[in-house]
């Protein structure tokens, strides 16, 4: 049984939104950098999901 594309994209969007909210709401430098890293993790999940869905390795290479 294979998991579709939608759960990964929902997780990716949720991580990106949480990171964006934290980056815009916080003024502490350490918390700001952590929020930016959460946003980048969301983008990496989306790249990996699209790469797996399309059958290409390009997104996985960019994520690494």
C-alpha positions in Angstrom: 0.0 0.0 0.0 1.5 3.3 -1.1 0.9 6.7 0.4 -0.2 9.4 -2.1 1.2 12.8 -2.8 -1.4 14.8 -0.8 -0.3 13.8 2.8 3.3 14.8 2.1 2.2 18.2 0.6 -0.1 18.9 3.5 2.8 18.2 5.9 5.1 20.3 3.8 2.6 23.2 3.8 2.0 22.9 7.5 5.7 23.0 8.3 6.3 26.0 6.0 3.3 27.9 7.5 4.5 27.2 11.1 8.0 28.4 10.2 6.7 31.5 8.4 4.5 32.4 11.3 7.4 32.0 13.7 9.8 33.9 11.5 7.4 36.9 11.3 6.3 36.9 14.9 9.5 36.3 16.8 12.4 38.8 17.2 15.0 36.5 18.8 17.8 35.6 16.4 18.0 31.9 17.5 14.3 31.4 17.2 14.3 33.1 13.8 17.0 30.8 12.5 15.1 27.8 13.8 11.9 28.9 12.0 13.8 29.4 8.8 15.2 25.9 9.1 11.6 24.5 9.7 10.6 26.3 6.4 13.5 24.7 4.6 12.5 21.3 5.9 9.1 21.8 4.5 10.5 22.7 1.1 12.7 19.6 1.3 9.7 17.3 2.0 7.9 18.9 -1.0 10.9 18.3 -3.3 11.2 14.7 -2.2 7.4 14.1 -2.6 7.3 15.6 -6.1 10.4 13.7 -7.0 8.9 10.4 -5.9 5.5 11.2 -7.5 7.1 12.0 -10.9 9.6 9.2 -10.8 12.6 11.5 -11.1 15.6 11.8 -8.8 16.1 15.6 -9.4 14.1 16.7 -6.3 15.9 14.2 -4.1 19.2 15.4 -5.3 18.3 19.1 -4.6 17.0 18.1 -1.1 20.3 16.4 -0.3 
